[in-house]
Amino acid sequence: MTETTAAPEHDAVLWGATGYVGQILAGHLAAQHAAGTSAGRWALAGRDRDRLARVRDDAGLPADTPLLVADADDPRSVEALVRGTRLVLSVVGPYGRHGSALVAACAAHGVDYVDLSGEPRWARRMIAEHDATARSTGARLVLSAGFDSVPFELAAQVLQREAHARWGSPLPALSCRVLVEGDAGFSGGTLASLAAEVEAARADGDARGLVLPSGYAGTQGPLSAEPAHDDALGMWVAPWVLAPINVWNLHWSNALRGQAWGDLTYDEMMLAGPGPVGEATATAIAGMMAGLVDAPPRLPGEGPDAAARDAGAYTVLLTGSAPDGRRLTSVVTAQGDPGYGSTSRIVLEVARGLLVGAAEPGAGGGFWTPGALLGEWLEDRLAAHAGLTFTTQGAADRHVV
């Protein structure tokens, strides 16, 4: 950190603790504290001290947990928040409306930053405005550190590592299929972020919005809005709401790794099932996409209950191929609703990695994807503590739990 006049008052701040995801995270932090496995001293931050106190007490956090009052639209309060900590974990979205001042402050003061953003146009703007500053101060700024896009990036990381071990070269054509089980749905905050991204895309005119930090654009691969039949799997597939941010992050991760995955193409769709029923399901999903983001049924702060979160599960099936016929598949699975039960555990492990010094050798300040920054350490932590499994077709797997 660049501020050397005083030691930070605490190690990390949970910004947005009174929101839906923030309350889940506060519960996880309380469980870690009770088990003696906390990575540092956490503070809770938000706009209302009384609500913060209720979250602290309901979660079972210690009574002396710091409560910090700040407003995302008040740069002075954001500056004060940042100056007192080593890391900020932000779950306040939409980030394009409420996150820019916090990113700027973290970059300026050399404070690490982790979020759950899924807004590629905002990410592109933040990188353009603050990457050089973060590189100079040492701030490591990690975006999209939850379900979007960690399981997808790590599926590619596992696959390409195995491809290099087998053949000495990557598999540049990646095709991802996602299966989500359960009906927890999306929280109000996530739906607000999705709506904000659609609004930004409509205003932008650049349908892709995928200019990467290295300047590399490459061959992006398809982003289909129509149902299709996947002949290799014998199933119908539908457009997937998180594909735009995951496409961005896969290409960004490749750029951060010096194009180690080759001239990458990547497509991502949701599995809908085989036969006429699968076709009807895929068509229905495609028809619901616009309504999902144009008319959010929940207010920010609302979300699925604990039973719905626990009942969910997901599978990420990633197949890589090359023109010479080489082919490999990696699979990531997890129990728990992806958007909340799983994402809350994932993002805490990403924050832990920064707090305990688990970054890859030579990884300095700047904007990062979680996998590019934390490498295999993150795979191991998520397998051991977040319920994820990583397997590769035809290869021994040390991560299955």
Secondary structure by P-SEA (a helix, b strand, c coil): cccccccccccccccccccaaaaaaaaaaaaaaaacccccbbbbbcccaaaaaaaaaaaccccccbbbbbbcccaaaaaaaaaacccccccccccccccaaaaaaaaaabbbbbbbcccaaaaaaaaaccaaaaaaabbbbbcccccccaaaaaaaaaaaaaaaacccccccbbbbbbbbcccccccaaaaaaaaaaaaaaaaacccccccccccccccccccccbbbbccccccccccccaaaaaaaaaaaaaaaaccccccbbbbbbbbccccaaaaaaaaaaaaacccccccccccccccccaaaaaacbbbbbbbbbcccbbbbbbbbbbccccccccaaaaaaaaaaaaaacccccccccccccccccccaaaaaaaaaccbbbbbcccccccccc
